[in-house]
Amino acid sequence: MDDGYIYGLPAGERMGTAGIGAPEDYSIFSIPQYSMINKAWLDDLGLEVPTTLDELHDVLKAFQDNDMSAKYYGNAPGSTIPMSTGFDEWCWGQNIFYAGFGFTNWPADVCNDLVLHGDGTVEFICVTDAYRDAVTYFHDWYAEGLMDIEMFSQDTTQLISKCSQGYVGVSTWWYIEELMGDCSDDYVFLPVLDGPDGTHNVTVRTGGGINSGQLNITKKCKSPANLLKFFDMWYDPEVVMQLQYGPIGTYFTEQDEDGVWLSISDEESREKYGKGSGELKGEYEVSGPKLILSDYYLTTFKMEDRAIERLTDLYDFWMPYVSDTAFYPVDCVYTGRELDDIDWYKPGFESAVAEQEGLWIKNGGPTDAEWEAYIKYLKDKCGMDKLLKVYQDA
């Protein structure tokens, strides 16, 4: 910490692309939203997969005009929702579509709309001209009925229900199968789309859930050194593997020819223990100071198949759209005064930005006067400049 002392031990699961053998290690959280489109509807209409936002607009209009949910799946007339997402939700929001304006303002673990550039400077994307252009552009989509009017209020259960029943042409999620259900074979990933000026860029999200507050001791501890010796063993790869998932002989059943442990299958877990492997993991997982590094998945235990699939998609399909891999670290150290500023200003700043973004998408804007008033409000009432200085100094 800022006084030179260590008060806690680290914990986290660095599940990254190095764990599938890739030369660069990108966290599984680097790009949280994957966009997808109903290819069967495109084929039926004789249309190609869009490569630009303008092309996607025309495709969504075609989905709407031809009422594709009713035409293709036999749903009720007028039931087609061209595009449905949440609003500023981490894996199911609208943010991936802002990439055509040079950014993706993912919900962040540090501060929403904060971006760290490769040159070490920080910026709030929500006061840039690109951001203003984006919310202005997507208001037109919302006004035309191309974006779900329930995007600001629905939860994941509602979104999954709409998508799995074939009402939705375009959406966002980690996996096509999980969102689209029985209709999943009809969907393919959308590429990151060029904006009106022909550019795009995906902003990398805060990577990996690493924190440093998992073991704290007081002066009552008689032997800190011995306590730390005990918890040091928790960081051994084979030990942390069992703390995170379950013991050898229960969750980990055998080793492959390279000595890498293989986990129990879902089918085997249900047959042996009456519950799925995920539920079995939940029963045995131990919280505390433990850290899994990406290379453990190559040397100690095999990664889950779904994680391998997601990381492969991330590395092969999505990371090429990233022009700057810098991200603001979750474990930056702040002074006491800086923490006071964050606690005082951050909640109001994030709320004000999110509320105004939603209003502009729904109602239109901003005019020059609205834009100037918005920036002034963020500076004068929400401490934006103070927050920016805190994150820059840290």
N, C-alpha and C positions, 0 to 999 in steps of 0.2 A: 504494500500500500504506500501512500505518499509519505509515510513516516519511516519507511525502510523496513518495516516488519512484515512477516508473513502471518496471516491470521486464519487461513483456511487452505485445504488441499483441493486440487482440481478433480473435476468429474466430468464425464461426457463420453459420447460415442462418436468418434470421427469416422462415420461411414461415408467413404468417398470413393472416387473412381479409381484410385490406386488399389483399392480392394478387389477390383475386377481385372487388375493387371495393366491399367492405362498408365502412360508415362507421366501425366499430370494428375494431381489429386484435387478434384473438385468435390465439395461437400454435396451430399444428396439433397440438401436444402438450397443449393445455389440458385436454381430456377424452380420455383414452387408450382407454377401453373403451366400445364401443357394444354394447348388448345386443340380441338378436334372438330371435324365436320362430317356430316352424313354424306358419304361418297355415293351411296345408292341413290340418293335424291339427285345428286349432281349428274350421275349417269342417266337417270330417267329423263332429266331435262336437257341432256346433251351439253353439259357445262363442265369445264375443267376446274381442278382445285385452284382456288385463288392464290395469287402471289403478292397482291397489293391490297391495301385497305379499301381502295375504290372498287376493286374487283369483288372483294367480300361484300361490300355494300350491295352491289348488283345481284350477287348470288342470294343474299338474304331477302332481297326484294322478290326475287323469283320464287324462293321458298314460300314467301307470304302470298304472293299473287296466285300461285298454283295450289295453295293449301296442301302442302306435301304430306303433312301428318294424316290428313283425311285421304288423300289420293293414294299414298303408298302403303299405309298401315291400316286404313279403314277406320280411323278414329273419327270422332264427331266433326261435322263440317265447321270450319272456322277455328279449329283447335290448334293450328300450327303456331309455334313460337319460334321465330327465326333464330334468335340467339337468347340464351338464358345463362346468367352467371349470378354470383353474389356481388356485393359492392365492397371493394377493398378487403376481400377475404383471402387468406394466404394461399390456398391451393385452388380456389374456385371463384376468384374474382375476375374483374374486367381488365386488370392491370396489364396483362400480356399484350393486349391490343394497343396500348400506348407506345409499344416499341417502335411503331412507325413514326413517332415523333422524337425518337432518340433516347427514351428512358422507359423504365418500368418501375413505378413507385410501389414496390411490394410492401405490405405490412412488415415492419421490421422489429427485431428484438431490442434494438437500441433506441431509435426514434423514427417514427414514420416520416417518409419523404426526405430523409437524410441520405446523402450520397457522398462517398469518398472517391475522389478521382485518383488516377495513377500518379499524379504529381504531388499527392499528399494534401491537397486542398479539399475542404468539405463544402457542401452546398445543400441548400434546401431546394429540391426540384420544384416544389409547389409555388415558387415565385418566379419561375423562368418563363420566357416567352413560349417555349415549347409546350409547357404545361397548359398555358392559356389556350394555345392553338388546339391542344388535344381535347379539352373539355368542350370547347366551342364546336369542334368537329363532331364529337359523339352525341352532342345534343340533337343534331339533325337526325341521327339514327334513332334516338329515343323518341323524337317527335313523330317519326314515320312508323313507329310501332315495331321496329326491327329488334330492339332490345326489350327484354321482359320487363313489364311495368312492376313486377314484384321483386326485381333484383335488389331493391333496397331493404326488403323486409323478410324475404324467404330464408329458411335454414337449409341445411344439407339434406335433410329428409325430404323436404319438398322438391328440391332440385333433382335429387336422384329419382324420385317418383315420376317427375315430368319426363326426364331423359329416358328412363328405362321403359316407359310406355310409348316412346316414339313420337313425342310431341315437339322435340327440340332439334333444330338443325345444327347449331354450333354451341359448344360450351367449353368449360375448362375443368381439369381435374388431373390427378396424378396418373390414373390408369383409365383407359377407355372401358375396359371390362367392368370395372367397379361402378362406373357412372352409368353406362349405357345398358347394362344387363343383357337381356336376350337380344337386344338390337345392336350389340357391340360389333358384330361382324360387318355391319354396314358403315362403320366409321373409320376414318383415318386421321392421323395427326395433320393439323394445319402447319405449314411453315410459318416462321416469323415474317410478318407482312411488311412490305415497304409502305411508307407513308406518302402523302401527297407530293412531297418533294423528292421522292425516290430513295430515302434513307431509312435505316432502321438500326436499333441497338437495344440489346437486352442488358439491363443493369443487374449485376450479380447481387443476390441477397446475402445478408449476414450468414456466414457459413458455420455449420456445426454447432451443436449445443454444448459449449464448454463453459463451465463456471468454476469458481475457485472458493466456494463457500460450503463445502460438503463435510468438513470436519473442523469444528471450533472447540477449543478447550479453554478452561479458565485457570486461574492461579491455584485452584483447589487440586488440580492434577499433581500427584506426587512425583510422577516420573514421565514428563513429556517425551523423553528420548525413547523409553520403552513402548509407550503408546504409539509413537510414530513408527517404530520397528514393526509393530503388529500390523498397522495399516499399510506400511510399505509393501507387505506381502499381497495386499489386495490389487496391486498394480501388475503382478505377474500375469502374463497373457493367459495361461491356462486357468488361473484362479479367477481372474476378472470375467473370463468367458462363462464360468459357472455362476458367478454372482449376478451376471446380467441375464442369463437365460435359464439355467437350471443345472443340476449336478450331472456329472458323468455317471452313466448307468440309468439315468432317468430321461433327461432331455437330450444328452449326447450319447448316441448308442454305439457308434463304431468309428474307426479311423480308416481313411483311405490309404493307398499305397505310399503316399507322402507323409503320413502321420497326421493329416489334417482331420479334426473331428467333424463328424457328420451328425446333424440334429435329427430328432425323431420326425417322421412324416406326420401330417395331419391325420391321415387315415389310421396309422399305427397308434397315435396318441388316443384317438377316440376308441379304438378297439381295446387298448390296454388300460386306459385311465378314465374313459367315459367323457372326455373333453378334448377339444381341439388343441393343437400345439401352441397356438397363441394364448389360450386360456391357461395351459400348463405353464408356460413361461411366466404369466402374470402371478401365478401362485408361488413361484420360486424366486422371482427377481428380488434382489436385495438393494435397497437404496444406500447411498453413501459414497465415499471417495473412491471412485473407480474410473479408469480411463481406458477406452478401447481405441487403438490406433488403426488406421486403414490397413496396414500391412498384416495385422493379426488375421484378417480374413483370408490371407494367402498362406500364412505359416502355421496357424493354430486351429482355426475352425472356419467352416464354410459359411458364407453369407446366405441368408434366405433367398430363395429363388425370385421372389417378387422384388427384393432390393436389387438383385443382379439385373433384372429386367429394367428397372427404373434407372439405374446408373448407366446401363448401356444406352438407353434412349437419351439420357442427359448428355453423355459424352459424344455420341455419334450424331445426334440430330439437333440438339439445342445449343450446346456450347459454341459451335461455329458462328452463331449469331451474336456472340458477346465480343465487343471490341475492347473492353477494359475489365480485367478480372479483379480489380481492387474492390474490397468491401470493408465497411467499418466493423472492426472487431468487437465481439460481445464482451471481451474481458479487458477492455481499456480500464485504467485505474484513474479515478477522479479524486481530487482533494475534497475535504469536508465542505468547503464553500461551493465547489462545483456541484456536489451532490445536492446541496440546498437549492441551487438554481434549477437543477433538473427537476427536483421534486415540486418546486413552486410553479414552474412555467410549462413543463412538458405536457401534462394532461390537458390544459386549456389550449395550448398550441395545436396539438393533434386533433382535438375535438373541433376546433374552429376550422381547420383546413378540411377535414372530412365532411363537415356539414356544408361548407360552401361548395366543395366539389360536387356533392350530390345535388345541391340546388341548381348549379349551373348546367349539369347534365339534364336535369328534369325540365328546368324552366328557361334555359338559354342564357347567353352572356359569356363572359363579362364585357360590359361596355368599358370604355376608357375610364370613366369616372368610377365604376364599380371596381375595376382592377386596382386603381390607385387607392381607393378606400380600403380594400382588402389588405393590401400590403401595409398600409399605415396601421391598420388594426392589429395585424400580426406583430408589428414592431412595438407599438405603443402599449397594447393591452396583453399580448401573449409572450413578450420577452424574446422574440425571435433572434434578435442580434446577440442577446446574452447567451442563448442556447447555442447559437452557431460558434461563439467564442469558446464556450465550454468544450464542445466536441472538437474544435480545431486544436485547442491547447492540449487536450488529452491525447 
